[in-house]
Amino acid sequence: MTTPVPPVNGQAIGLAHYASRAALERVLARSGTTFEQSVALRAVSDNGGTVARGRVVGRLTGGLKIEESAARRTVEEMTARGLLVEPTPEQVSLTDSGRELFESIRTAGDAIAARVYGGIPAEDLATAGRVLALVTERANAELADA
């Protein structure tokens, strides 16, 4: 007897997301870092360690679908914690503490991903990636039309 394959829908995608995120949230809790702050750290790191504040805010609002005020508050919290500094009023940069924290989060996240995705054939992951990119594109179009 084979196990039935559940349909891919918002519920299935959401369950996978929340299970994965909960595993990462345990890592984040140890450092007192919110999920939003971890996304902001990645946004700054992905751009070489210094980036326009608006770009970080845009990554948070666009990726996490949060209000701009919440995104700006996240950046302010990180500056207050000494994870970011403002070389100019329009830019933010990782501090040594911010860089160290991001590296520890990234390393732990990579280990979680290796366990979660390990053993899944590459072609299945590629197909899932294409499908999820298309679903995201369409959902964003729905939001833009609203």
RODO-2510 file (C-alpha; in nm, 4 decimals, decimal comma):
residues 146
     n   res          X          Y          Z
     1     m     0,0000     0,0000     0,0000
     2     t     0,1336     0,3423    -0,0923
     3     t     0,0863     0,6643     0,0991
     4     p    -0,1337     0,9077    -0,0913
     5     v     0,0415     1,2222    -0,2086
     6     p    -0,1362     1,5326    -0,0800
     7     p    -0,2253     1,8000    -0,3338
     8     v     0,0002     2,1020    -0,3587
     9     n    -0,2006     2,3965    -0,2377
    10     g    -0,1686     2,6919    -0,0045
    11     q    -0,2186     2,4754     0,3017
    12     a     0,0548     2,2269     0,2057
    13     i     0,2951     2,5077     0,1164
    14     g     0,2132     2,6906     0,4390
    15     l     0,2649     2,3816     0,6533
    16     a     0,6074     2,3234     0,4968
    17     h     0,7003     2,6883     0,5459
    18     y     0,5892     2,7054     0,9078
    19     a     0,7592     2,3780     1,0001
    20     s     1,0875     2,4954     0,8468
    21     r     1,0543     2,8405     0,9976
    22     a     0,9837     2,6964     1,3432
    23     a     1,3115     2,5028     1,3237
    24     l     1,4965     2,8249     1,2367
    25     e     1,3074     3,0232     1,5032
    26     r     1,4613     2,7969     1,7701
    27     v     1,8058     2,9015     1,6484
    28     l     1,7046     3,2675     1,6376
    29     a     1,5596     3,2584     1,9897
    30     r     1,8988     3,1655     2,1346
    31     s     2,0382     3,4991     2,0158
    32     g     1,7259     3,7061     2,0792
    33     t     1,6869     3,7648     1,7051
    34     t     1,3503     3,7876     1,5331
    35     f     1,2795     3,6283     1,1981
    36     e     1,2402     3,9754     1,0486
    37     q     1,5829     4,0755     1,1807
    38     s     1,7374     3,7625     1,0286
    39     v     1,5893     3,8532     0,6902
    40     a     1,7274     4,2067     0,7243
    41     l     2,0726     4,0707     0,8146
    42     r     2,0660     3,8577     0,5007
    43     a     1,9573     4,1553     0,2904
    44     v     2,2537     4,3605     0,4088
    45     s     2,4978     4,0694     0,3824
    46     d     2,3775     3,9783     0,0317
    47     n     2,4641     4,3326    -0,0761
    48     g     2,8216     4,3316     0,0493
    49     g     2,7614     4,4495     0,4041
    50     t     2,6451     4,8045     0,3225
    51     v     2,3172     4,8842     0,1529
    52     a     2,0577     5,1559     0,1165
    53     r     1,8153     5,1509     0,4084
    54     g     1,5274     5,1559     0,1592
    55     r     1,6529     4,8356     0,0024
    56     v     1,6402     4,6540     0,3378
    57     v     1,2947     4,7951     0,4067
    58     g     1,1862     4,6863     0,0587
    59     r     1,3177     4,3345     0,1125
    60     l     1,1177     4,3097     0,4350
    61     t     0,7955     4,4562     0,2984
    62     g     0,8163     4,2728    -0,0336
    63     g     0,9359     3,9387     0,0961
    64     l     0,7539     3,9146     0,4278
    65     k     0,4491     4,1215     0,3312
    66     i     0,4790     4,3406     0,6395
    67     e     0,3945     4,7085     0,6719
    68     e     0,6668     4,9608     0,5949
    69     s     0,6494     5,0952     0,9512
    70     a     0,7229     4,7455     1,0882
    71     a     1,0135     4,7073     0,8466
    72     r     1,1602     5,0427     0,9497
    73     r     1,1158     4,9495     1,3164
    74     t     1,3087     4,6267     1,2515
    75     v     1,6017     4,8231     1,1079
    76     e     1,5895     5,0633     1,4043
    77     e     1,5930     4,7694     1,6501
    78     m     1,8991     4,6286     1,4783
    79     t     2,0788     4,9618     1,4975
    80     a     1,9920     4,9857     1,8666
    81     r     2,1299     4,6336     1,9221
    82     g     2,4553     4,7291     1,7520
    83     l     2,4047     4,4883     1,4608
    84     l     2,3866     4,7726     1,2074
    85     v     2,5387     5,1181     1,1869
    86     e     2,4456     5,4106     0,9655
    87     p     2,7469     5,5324     0,7663
    88     t     2,5063     5,7835     0,6055
    89     p     2,1415     5,8641     0,6823
    90     e     2,0396     5,6610     0,3748
    91     q     2,2606     5,3556     0,4320
    92     v     2,3089     5,0787     0,6850
    93     s     2,6119     4,8543     0,7315
    94     l     2,6728     4,5371     0,9253
    95     t     2,8831     4,5770     1,2359
    96     d     3,1260     4,3046     1,3346
    97     s     2,8591     4,1795     1,5765
    98     g     2,5967     4,1826     1,3015
    99     r     2,8248     3,9956     1,0629
   100     e     2,9107     3,7370     1,3301
   101     l     2,5437     3,6878     1,4186
   102     f     2,4451     3,6516     1,0546
   103     e     2,7185     3,3927     0,9938
   104     s     2,6042     3,1881     1,2936
   105     i     2,2411     3,2031     1,1766
   106     r     2,3395     3,1156     0,8188
   107     t     2,5490     2,8196     0,9335
   108     a     2,2689     2,6859     1,1537
   109     g     2,0125     2,7465     0,8777
   110     d     2,2294     2,5616     0,6265
   111     a     2,2517     2,2650     0,8646
   112     i     1,8733     2,2612     0,9088
   113     a     1,8228     2,2808     0,5320
   114     a     2,0656     1,9928     0,4771
   115     r     1,8621     1,7755     0,7133
   116     v     1,5237     1,8869     0,5787
   117     y     1,6073     1,8638     0,2071
   118     g     1,8637     1,5842     0,2302
   119     g     1,7820     1,2816     0,0172
   120     i     1,5285     1,4599    -0,2013
   121     p     1,6310     1,4134    -0,5657
   122     a     1,7737     1,7269    -0,7285
   123     e     1,5196     1,7112    -1,0110
   124     d     1,2327     1,7084    -0,7582
   125     l     1,3796     2,0111    -0,5804
   126     a     1,4205     2,1904    -0,9152
   127     t     1,0578     2,1196    -1,0066
   128     a     0,9359     2,2336    -0,6658
   129     g     1,1439     2,5498    -0,6989
   130     r     0,9910     2,6329    -1,0366
   131     v     0,6387     2,5701    -0,9097
   132     l     0,6889     2,7786    -0,5966
   133     a     0,8419     3,0651    -0,7973
   134     l     0,5370     3,0637    -1,0241
   135     v     0,2953     3,0498    -0,7286
   136     t     0,4805     3,3407    -0,5663
   137     e     0,4698     3,5415    -0,8893
   138     r     0,0966     3,4845    -0,9263
   139     a     0,0202     3,5605    -0,5617
   140     n     0,2204     3,8832    -0,5857
   141     a     0,0214     3,9747    -0,8970
   142     e    -0,3008     3,9147    -0,6991
   143     l    -0,1750     4,1482    -0,4281
   144     a    -0,0791     4,4135    -0,6837
   145     d    -0,4274     4,3985    -0,8352
   146     a    -0,5990     4,4389    -0,4990
***
